[in-house]
Structures are given as structure tokens and as C-alpha cells.
Amino acid sequence: MTGAPHQNTQGVPSLTLGVDEFTLVLQPIDKIKITECPEISEQMITTFLQKPKLAELLGEMKHTTKVQAGYTSGLTFGNQPWHFAISWNEDIPAMGICFHFSSHTYAAFKQE
């Protein structure tokens, strides 16, 4: 029978897990003041995008109004067949920087 779950040696069906989408939130280690939030947020975003070379993969950043719930500012990447968004709240820095990956973005990232 095609598509039937495989049985392991104990007779329990095996499962395959995948990632549909996920959200990663980066928090500053030290408490920051609201006046420092724009600068610290920019540094955190830049560092996160440079380390795994995400900026090269994703292309040009642009501001967006479509942000995760509770966040006030955001960035996304234009002309891509996937969704990847960065959100932050300028008034509540303790919320951290939210990175939302679609499954397509994550697959492209893993492939690179």
C-alpha cells in the first residue's frame, strides 16, 4: 500500500517531521534603554543577517507594515517567492527582535 506509514521493529509507526514555519526572537543580553533601542536593534539585525549570510540569500530589505502581533516596526525582502519578516517594538525593547521564517525561506536557507 503506497503512502502507508512504515512500522519500526516494535510495531510503532515511524514519523517524518518537517518545519512549516517558525519564529525566532533575539533578546539583548543587557537591559537597554528606549533611547538606545533603534541603534541596538539595527546592530542585532545586521549581526544576525551577516553571520549565516542571510542578506545575500534574501536580497534587498524594505520596510513593511506587516509585522508580527505586538510589534511596531518591520523589514521584509522584496521580490522573493517566500516570506521572511523581521519585527521589533521601538517602545518595548524587551520584546526583542522577531525573525519569522516561512517553510520556503527555511528550505532555501538550509540549501545555501
C-alpha positions as CSV (number, residue, x, y, z in Angstrom):
1,M,0.0,0.0,0.0
2,T,1.6,3.3,-1.1
3,G,1.7,6.1,1.4
4,A,1.1,3.8,4.4
5,P,3.3,4.6,7.5
6,H,6.3,2.3,7.9
7,Q,6.5,0.2,11.0
8,N,9.6,0.1,13.1
9,T,10.8,-3.1,14.9
10,Q,8.4,-2.5,17.8
11,G,5.4,-2.2,15.5
12,V,5.1,1.6,16.1
13,P,4.6,3.8,13.0
14,S,7.6,5.9,12.1
15,L,7.0,9.6,11.7
16,T,8.6,12.2,9.5
17,L,8.8,15.7,10.9
18,G,9.2,18.9,8.9
19,V,9.2,22.7,9.6
20,D,6.2,24.6,8.3
21,E,7.2,28.0,9.6
22,F,8.9,29.3,12.8
23,T,9.6,32.4,14.7
24,L,13.0,33.2,16.3
25,V,13.2,36.0,18.8
26,L,16.6,37.5,19.7
27,Q,16.9,39.3,23.0
28,P,19.7,41.6,24.1
29,I,21.7,40.2,27.0
30,D,21.7,43.5,28.9
31,K,18.7,45.7,29.6
32,I,18.6,48.6,27.1
33,K,17.0,52.0,27.4
34,I,14.3,53.0,24.9
35,T,16.6,55.7,23.6
36,E,19.2,53.0,22.7
37,C,16.6,50.8,21.0
38,P,16.9,51.9,17.4
39,E,20.7,51.5,17.4
40,I,20.8,48.2,19.3
41,S,18.0,46.8,17.2
42,E,19.9,47.7,14.0
43,Q,23.1,46.1,15.3
44,M,21.3,42.9,16.3
45,I,19.5,42.6,12.9
46,T,22.7,43.3,11.0
47,T,24.7,40.8,13.0
48,F,22.0,38.1,12.6
49,L,21.8,38.6,8.9
50,Q,25.5,38.7,8.3
51,K,26.5,35.6,10.3
52,P,24.7,33.0,8.2
53,K,24.9,35.2,5.0
54,L,21.1,35.6,5.0
55,A,21.3,39.1,3.5
56,E,23.0,37.6,0.4
57,L,20.3,34.9,0.1
58,L,17.3,37.2,0.7
59,G,18.2,40.2,-1.3
60,E,17.1,43.8,-0.8
61,M,15.5,44.8,2.5
62,K,12.5,47.1,2.6
63,H,10.3,48.4,5.4
64,T,6.9,46.8,5.9
65,T,3.8,47.4,7.9
66,K,3.0,43.7,8.1
67,V,4.6,42.8,11.4
68,Q,4.1,40.1,14.0
69,A,1.4,40.8,16.6
70,G,2.6,43.3,19.3
71,Y,5.5,44.7,17.2
72,T,5.5,48.2,15.7
73,S,8.3,48.2,13.0
74,G,9.4,45.7,10.4
75,L,11.5,44.8,7.5
76,T,11.0,42.2,4.7
77,F,12.7,41.3,1.5
78,G,11.2,42.2,-1.9
79,N,10.7,40.0,-5.0
80,Q,11.2,36.7,-3.3
81,P,9.0,33.6,-3.6
82,W,8.9,33.2,0.2
83,H,8.1,35.2,3.3
84,F,10.7,36.3,5.8
85,A,10.0,39.2,8.1
86,I,11.8,41.0,10.9
87,S,9.8,42.8,13.5
88,W,10.6,44.9,16.6
89,N,8.8,47.2,19.0
90,E,10.6,50.5,19.4
91,D,8.7,51.3,22.7
92,I,9.3,47.9,24.3
93,P,12.9,46.7,23.6
94,A,12.4,43.8,26.0
95,M,10.3,42.1,23.3
96,G,13.5,41.6,21.3
97,I,13.8,41.2,17.5
98,C,11.4,38.8,15.9
99,F,12.5,36.9,12.8
100,H,9.7,35.0,11.1
101,F,10.7,32.3,8.6
102,S,8.3,30.6,6.2
103,S,9.0,27.0,5.3
104,H,10.2,28.1,1.9
105,T,12.6,30.6,3.4
106,Y,14.0,28.0,5.8
107,A,14.4,25.4,3.0
108,A,16.3,28.0,0.8
109,F,18.5,28.9,3.8
110,K,19.3,25.2,4.5
111,Q,20.1,24.6,0.9
112,E,22.5,27.5,0.7
